[in-house]
Amino acid sequence: MPKKEKTVTIIQPSYYAQFSCIGPDCTDNCCHDWTVTIDKKHYLQYMGVPDHAFHEKCKRAILRNKKNKSDADYAIMLLNSGRCLFQDPDGGCGIFRKLGQDALSDTCTIYPRLQRAVGSDTTWERSLTLSCQEAARLALLTGQPLQFERVTASIAPDDRLGSMYTHAAMKESDPHYASLQAMRKASIEIMRLHDVPLRDRILSVGLSLRAADRYLHENKEDRLPALLDQCVAQAAEVHGTGRGSMFDRMPYDPVTHRWAILLPAKHLLMTPERAVEKLEMMQVIGGYCENLGGGRFEIGPAALDFMRDKARETGDPFLKRYTQAAENYLVNYIFSSLFPFTYVGEQCSPAYHAVILAEQYAMLRILLGVMPPREGEDDDARFIRLIAVLAHITQHRNLGRDVKAHASQKEGLDTLAYAAYMLR
């Protein structure tokens, strides 16, 4: 019996419908620095093309993933100097040009789209990962707060992209589903409080999530909506009380500050992604690092102090002009990557998710402070390039695991105090 169309309700940022891949015109295409998996169907298609030159390129460019039994991860693309071997000199895709769009692997077809069923198979959320510069431009440089829309769509049985959705870790029948949705909504509302400094908003998100988590453990879920409304109102009021930023009232210890920003520094400098940008950073920071010999180095106090100072001197003034864009990045991340508070399953409390926001803000400040502009690059282009670097790194890292492991090394430091030191 033929399959029928499926009608779904989709919640998505308003920029989503504007996106389409711009191919060779992309300033930073996705044919480099990624681990691209190839599904079995397309692997067999590539290997069966009756063209000797193409077949030889396939043998050089594709590695059969024999350890993985999944059809989805049947093979992987091999990279040459970090780039896909099917990438043409002008940046275009050789597979697309020879075999057409339908021949692209599932990974290449869906990127940078994120699509998942939330609650049920007929309620979806869509967004874009901002490691794609074109997606980042659409999402961040509007000068307006990120908006969401609800649309109804009919998904045909042969709609390939429509079939590529994952399932959120929680269904509507789960006992805390509605409460976690409300917590995410409140977090986004707090991040949109434009009269409050952005770093204060991040801490307010953490305070709200902590209070809400306590209500969950105390079986007070019926009172949670009122609590979250109160948290949003308090976050809006705190900066207007005349007491200044929360950071102005906190004690400060430079040693703890160095310890807190060590994790974002390691994520920026010691992960394998974005090799070109890391090389540029090391040219600036390398003289402050402790050389251990043999090509190894350590990010010691001098390097951490340098990054902290550059974040304050150069990164903060830049971010002040790009506050709306940075807000939109964090709102997009909360919507697309945190629900249903992803790292709770790794024994991280909901408040830890504010630390993850704080770390990304810290990395962005460091990038803006340390990374020099490229020749001919204006501020918009520089900001989008560095946002894409940040998003690329965070997509490859298990931030919850890393944050929790780092926090466990510092006895007596409160979770949100840890976030505050990252933000200072």
C-alpha positions as CSV (number, residue, x, y, z in Angstrom):
1,M,0.0,0.0,0.0
2,P,1.5,3.4,-1.0
3,K,2.6,5.7,1.8
4,K,0.6,8.8,2.4
5,E,1.8,12.3,2.9
6,K,2.4,13.3,6.5
7,T,1.2,16.6,7.9
8,V,3.5,18.0,10.5
9,T,3.6,21.2,12.6
10,I,7.0,22.8,12.5
11,I,8.5,25.4,14.8
12,Q,11.5,27.1,13.3
13,P,13.4,30.4,13.4
14,S,12.1,32.8,10.8
15,Y,15.4,32.8,9.0
16,Y,15.1,29.0,8.2
17,A,12.9,29.4,5.2
18,Q,15.4,31.9,3.6
19,F,18.3,29.5,3.6
20,S,19.6,27.7,0.5
21,C,23.2,26.5,-0.1
22,I,25.1,29.0,-2.3
23,G,27.6,26.4,-3.4
24,P,30.8,27.8,-5.0
25,D,29.9,31.4,-3.9
26,C,30.2,30.4,-0.2
27,T,33.1,32.2,1.6
28,D,33.7,29.1,3.9
29,N,32.1,26.0,2.4
30,C,31.6,22.8,4.4
31,C,34.0,20.7,2.3
32,H,36.7,20.9,4.9
33,D,37.5,20.1,8.5
34,W,34.4,17.9,8.9
35,T,34.1,14.2,9.4
36,V,31.6,13.3,6.7
37,T,29.9,10.0,6.8
38,I,28.5,8.3,3.7
39,D,25.4,6.1,3.9
40,K,25.5,2.6,2.2
41,K,23.1,3.6,-0.6
42,H,25.3,6.4,-1.8
43,Y,28.6,4.6,-1.2
44,L,27.4,1.8,-3.6
45,Q,26.2,4.4,-6.1
46,Y,29.6,6.2,-6.2
47,M,31.5,3.0,-6.5
48,G,29.3,1.8,-9.3
49,V,29.7,4.8,-11.6
50,P,31.1,3.5,-14.9
51,D,33.8,6.2,-15.2
52,H,37.4,5.1,-14.6
53,A,38.7,8.6,-13.3
54,F,35.7,9.0,-11.0
55,H,36.1,5.4,-9.7
56,E,39.8,6.0,-9.0
57,K,39.0,9.2,-7.1
58,C,36.4,7.3,-5.0
59,K,39.1,4.8,-4.0
60,R,41.3,7.6,-2.9
61,A,38.6,9.7,-1.3
62,I,36.3,7.2,0.5
63,L,37.2,4.8,3.3
64,R,34.8,1.9,4.0
65,N,33.9,2.0,7.7
66,K,34.1,-1.7,8.4
67,K,33.9,-1.4,12.2
68,N,30.5,0.2,12.0
69,K,27.6,-2.0,11.1
70,S,25.2,0.9,10.5
71,D,24.1,1.7,6.9
72,A,24.1,5.4,7.9
73,D,27.8,5.4,8.7
74,Y,28.9,2.9,6.0
75,A,31.9,4.9,4.9
76,I,33.7,8.2,5.5
77,M,35.2,10.9,3.3
78,L,39.0,11.1,3.5
79,L,40.5,14.6,3.5
80,N,43.5,16.0,1.8
81,S,45.1,18.8,3.8
82,G,41.7,19.1,5.6
83,R,39.7,19.3,2.4
84,C,37.3,16.9,0.6
85,L,38.9,15.3,-2.4
86,F,35.7,15.8,-4.4
87,Q,35.9,19.6,-4.0
88,D,36.6,21.3,-7.3
89,P,39.2,24.2,-7.5
90,D,36.4,26.8,-7.5
91,G,34.8,25.3,-4.3
92,G,32.0,23.4,-6.0
93,C,31.2,19.8,-5.4
94,G,32.4,17.2,-8.0
95,I,29.7,14.7,-6.9
96,F,26.9,17.2,-7.3
97,R,28.2,18.3,-10.7
98,K,28.6,14.8,-12.1
99,L,25.7,12.9,-10.5
100,G,23.2,15.6,-9.4
101,Q,21.8,16.7,-6.0
102,D,20.2,13.4,-5.2
103,A,23.6,11.7,-5.3
104,L,24.8,13.7,-2.3
105,S,25.2,11.7,0.9
106,D,22.7,12.1,3.6
107,T,25.2,14.1,5.6
108,C,25.9,16.5,2.8
109,T,22.2,16.8,1.9
110,I,21.0,17.9,5.3
111,Y,23.9,20.1,6.5
112,P,23.5,22.7,8.0
113,R,19.9,21.9,8.7
114,L,18.8,20.5,12.1
115,Q,15.5,18.7,12.1
116,R,13.9,16.7,14.9
117,A,10.6,15.4,16.1
118,V,9.8,16.8,19.5
119,G,7.1,15.2,21.6
120,S,5.6,13.3,18.6
121,D,6.3,12.4,15.0
122,T,4.0,15.2,13.8
123,T,5.6,18.1,15.8
124,W,9.0,19.1,14.5
125,E,11.6,21.7,15.2
126,R,13.9,23.0,12.5
127,S,16.9,25.3,12.7
128,L,20.4,25.7,11.2
129,T,23.8,25.2,12.7
130,L,25.7,28.4,12.6
131,S,29.0,26.8,11.7
132,C,27.7,27.5,8.1
133,Q,28.6,31.2,7.4
134,E,25.6,31.7,5.1
135,A,23.3,30.4,7.9
136,A,25.0,32.6,10.5
137,R,24.6,35.7,8.3
138,L,20.8,35.1,7.9
139,A,20.4,34.4,11.7
140,L,22.6,37.1,13.2
141,L,23.0,40.2,11.1
142,T,19.3,41.3,10.9
143,G,19.6,43.8,13.7
144,Q,16.5,42.3,15.2
145,P,15.8,39.7,17.8
146,L,15.6,36.2,16.5
147,Q,11.9,35.3,15.8
148,F,10.2,31.9,15.6
149,E,7.3,30.8,13.5
150,R,4.9,27.9,13.5
151,V,4.1,26.4,10.1
152,T,2.2,23.4,8.8
153,A,3.8,21.4,6.1
154,S,2.9,18.2,4.1
155,I,5.8,15.8,3.8
156,A,5.6,13.6,0.7
157,P,6.8,10.0,1.0
158,D,9.6,10.7,-1.5
159,D,10.7,13.9,0.2
160,R,14.3,12.9,1.0
161,L,15.1,15.9,3.2
162,G,11.7,15.5,5.0
163,S,12.7,11.9,6.0
164,M,15.9,13.1,7.6
165,Y,14.8,13.9,11.1
166,T,15.9,12.7,14.5
167,H,13.9,12.2,17.6
168,A,14.4,14.4,20.7
169,A,15.2,12.4,23.8
170,M,11.8,13.1,25.3
171,K,8.2,12.5,24.4
172,E,5.1,14.5,25.5
173,S,4.2,11.6,27.7
174,D,7.4,12.0,29.7
175,P,6.6,13.4,33.2
176,H,8.8,16.5,32.9
177,Y,8.3,17.3,29.2
178,A,6.0,20.4,29.7
179,S,8.2,21.7,32.5
180,L,11.4,21.5,30.5
181,Q,9.7,23.2,27.6
182,A,8.7,26.0,30.0
183,M,12.3,26.2,31.3
184,R,13.6,26.6,27.7
185,K,11.0,29.2,26.9
186,A,11.9,31.2,30.0
187,S,15.6,30.9,29.2
188,I,15.0,32.4,25.7
189,E,12.9,35.2,27.2
190,I,15.7,36.1,29.6
191,M,18.3,36.1,26.8
192,R,16.1,38.7,25.0
193,L,16.1,41.2,27.8
194,H,18.0,43.9,25.8
195,D,18.4,46.4,28.7
196,V,20.4,43.9,30.7
197,P,24.1,43.2,29.9
198,L,24.4,39.9,28.0
199,R,26.7,38.2,30.5
200,D,24.1,39.1,33.3
201,R,21.4,37.4,31.2
202,I,23.5,34.2,31.0
203,L,23.8,34.1,34.8
204,S,20.1,34.9,35.2
205,V,19.4,31.9,32.9
206,G,21.5,29.8,35.3
207,L,19.7,31.1,38.4
208,S,16.3,30.4,36.8
209,L,17.2,26.9,35.8
210,R,18.6,26.2,39.3
211,A,15.4,27.4,40.9
212,A,13.2,25.4,38.5
213,D,15.2,22.3,39.0
214,R,14.7,22.6,42.7
215,Y,10.9,22.8,42.1
216,L,11.1,19.6,40.0
217,H,12.9,17.7,42.8
218,E,10.4,19.0,45.4
219,N,7.4,17.9,43.3
220,K,6.2,21.5,42.8
221,E,5.7,21.3,39.1
222,D,2.3,22.9,39.3
223,R,3.9,26.0,40.7
224,L,6.7,26.1,38.0
225,P,5.0,28.5,35.5
226,A,4.6,31.1,38.2
227,L,8.2,30.6,39.4
228,L,9.6,31.0,35.8
229,D,7.5,34.2,35.3
230,Q,9.0,35.6,38.5
231,C,12.5,34.6,37.3
232,V,12.1,36.5,34.1
233,A,10.7,39.5,35.9
234,Q,13.6,39.5,38.4
235,A,16.1,39.2,35.6
236,A,14.6,42.2,33.9
237,E,14.6,44.3,37.1
238,V,18.0,43.5,38.5
239,H,19.9,45.9,36.2
240,G,17.4,48.7,36.9
241,T,17.8,48.6,40.7
242,G,20.8,50.9,40.7
243,R,23.0,48.2,42.1
244,G,24.7,47.7,38.8
245,S,25.7,44.4,37.2
246,M,25.8,41.2,39.3
247,F,29.5,41.1,38.5
248,D,30.1,44.3,40.3
249,R,29.0,42.7,43.6
250,M,31.0,39.5,43.3
251,P,34.4,38.8,44.9
252,Y,37.2,38.3,42.5
253,D,40.2,36.0,42.5
254,P,42.6,36.0,39.5
255,V,43.8,32.5,40.1
256,T,40.2,31.1,40.0
257,H,39.7,33.3,36.9
258,R,42.6,31.6,35.1
259,W,41.4,28.2,36.1
260,A,37.9,28.9,34.8
261,I,39.0,30.2,31.3
262,L,41.5,27.3,30.9
263,L,38.7,25.1,29.5
264,P,37.6,27.6,26.8
265,A,41.2,28.2,26.0
266,K,41.8,24.5,25.5
267,H,38.8,24.1,23.3
268,L,40.0,26.9,21.1
269,L,43.7,25.9,20.9
270,M,43.9,22.2,21.5
271,T,41.0,20.6,19.4
272,P,41.6,19.3,15.9
273,E,38.9,21.4,14.2
274,R,39.6,24.6,12.3
275,A,43.3,24.1,11.9
276,V,43.8,27.4,9.9
277,E,42.3,29.5,12.7
278,K,44.2,27.7,15.4
279,L,47.4,28.4,13.5
280,E,46.5,32.1,13.3
281,M,45.8,32.1,17.1
282,M,49.0,30.4,17.9
283,Q,50.9,33.0,16.0
284,V,49.5,35.5,18.4
285,I,49.4,33.5,21.6
286,G,52.4,31.1,21.1
287,G,54.9,33.5,22.7
288,Y,52.9,33.5,25.9
289,C,52.6,29.7,26.1
290,E,55.0,27.4,27.9
291,N,57.1,25.5,25.4
292,L,57.5,21.9,26.5
293,G,59.6,20.9,23.5
294,G,58.8,18.4,20.7
295,G,56.1,20.7,19.3
296,R,54.2,20.6,22.5
297,F,53.1,23.5,24.6
298,E,51.1,24.3,27.7
299,I,48.6,27.1,28.2
300,G,50.0,28.6,31.4
301,P,49.2,31.7,33.5
302,A,50.9,34.1,31.0
303,A,48.8,32.9,28.1
304,L,45.6,32.9,30.1
305,D,46.2,36.4,31.4
306,F,47.0,37.6,27.8
307,M,43.7,36.1,26.5
308,R,41.7,37.5,29.4
309,D,43.2,41.0,28.8
310,K,42.6,40.9,25.0
311,A,39.1,39.7,25.6
312,R,38.4,42.7,27.8
313,E,40.3,45.3,25.7
314,T,39.3,44.3,22.2
315,G,36.6,41.6,22.4
316,D,34.2,43.4,24.7
317,P,34.1,46.7,22.7
318,F,33.5,44.7,19.6
319,L,30.7,42.6,21.3
320,K,29.1,45.8,22.6
321,R,28.4,46.7,19.0
322,Y,27.3,43.2,18.1
323,T,25.2,42.5,21.2
324,Q,22.1,41.7,19.2
325,A,24.0,39.3,16.9
326,A,25.6,37.6,19.9
327,E,22.2,37.4,21.6
328,N,20.7,35.8,18.5
329,Y,23.5,33.2,18.5
330,L,22.8,32.2,22.1
331,V,19.0,32.1,21.5
332,N,19.5,29.9,18.5
333,Y,21.8,27.6,20.5
334,I,19.3,27.3,23.4
335,F,16.5,26.5,20.9
336,S,18.4,24.1,18.7
337,S,20.9,22.4,21.0
338,L,19.9,22.5,24.6
339,F,16.4,21.1,24.7
340,P,15.5,18.9,26.5
341,F,18.6,20.1,28.5
342,T,20.8,17.7,26.8
343,Y,23.4,17.1,29.5
344,V,21.0,16.2,32.3
345,G,21.4,12.6,31.1
346,E,25.1,13.0,32.0
347,Q,24.3,14.0,35.6
348,C,24.6,17.7,34.8
349,S,21.9,19.8,36.5
350,P,19.9,22.2,34.3
351,A,22.0,25.1,35.7
352,Y,25.1,23.5,34.1
353,H,23.6,24.5,30.8
354,A,24.2,28.1,31.7
355,V,27.8,27.3,32.2
356,I,27.9,25.9,28.6
357,L,26.4,29.3,27.4
358,A,29.0,31.1,29.5
359,E,31.8,29.1,27.9
360,Q,30.7,29.9,24.4
361,Y,30.5,33.6,25.3
362,A,34.0,33.4,26.8
363,M,35.3,31.7,23.6
364,L,33.7,34.3,21.4
365,R,35.3,37.2,23.5
366,I,38.7,35.5,23.3
367,L,38.3,35.0,19.5
368,L,37.3,38.6,19.0
369,G,40.1,39.8,21.2
370,V,42.9,37.6,19.8
371,M,42.2,36.8,16.2
372,P,43.3,39.6,13.8
373,P,41.1,40.6,10.9
374,R,42.0,39.2,7.5
375,E,43.0,41.5,4.7
376,G,39.9,43.2,3.2
377,E,37.6,41.8,5.9
378,D,35.1,44.1,7.4
379,D,33.6,43.8,10.9
380,D,30.5,41.9,9.8
381,A,32.5,39.3,7.9
382,R,35.0,38.9,10.7
383,F,32.2,38.4,13.3
384,I,30.5,35.8,11.1
385,R,33.7,34.0,10.4
386,L,34.5,33.7,14.1
387,I,31.0,32.7,15.0
388,A,31.3,29.8,12.5
389,V,34.6,28.8,14.1
390,L,32.9,28.8,17.5
391,A,29.9,26.8,16.3
392,H,32.2,24.3,14.5
393,I,34.2,23.7,17.6
394,T,31.2,23.3,19.9
395,Q,29.5,20.9,17.5
396,H,32.5,18.5,17.9
397,R,32.8,18.7,21.6
398,N,30.7,17.2,24.4
399,L,30.5,20.4,26.3
400,G,28.5,19.0,29.2
401,R,31.1,16.2,29.9
402,D,34.0,18.6,29.6
403,V,32.5,21.3,31.8
404,K,31.6,18.8,34.5
405,A,35.0,17.2,34.4
406,H,36.8,20.6,34.7
407,A,34.4,21.8,37.4
408,S,35.2,18.6,39.5
409,Q,38.8,19.7,39.8
410,K,37.9,22.8,41.8
411,E,36.4,22.1,45.2
412,G,34.0,24.5,46.7
413,L,33.2,26.5,43.6
414,D,29.5,26.9,42.9
415,T,28.3,26.0,39.4
416,L,27.2,29.6,38.7
417,A,30.3,31.1,40.2
418,Y,32.2,29.0,37.7
419,A,30.1,30.5,34.9
420,A,30.6,34.0,36.3
421,Y,34.4,33.6,36.2
422,M,34.2,32.5,32.6
423,L,32.2,35.6,31.8
424,R,34.4,38.1,33.7
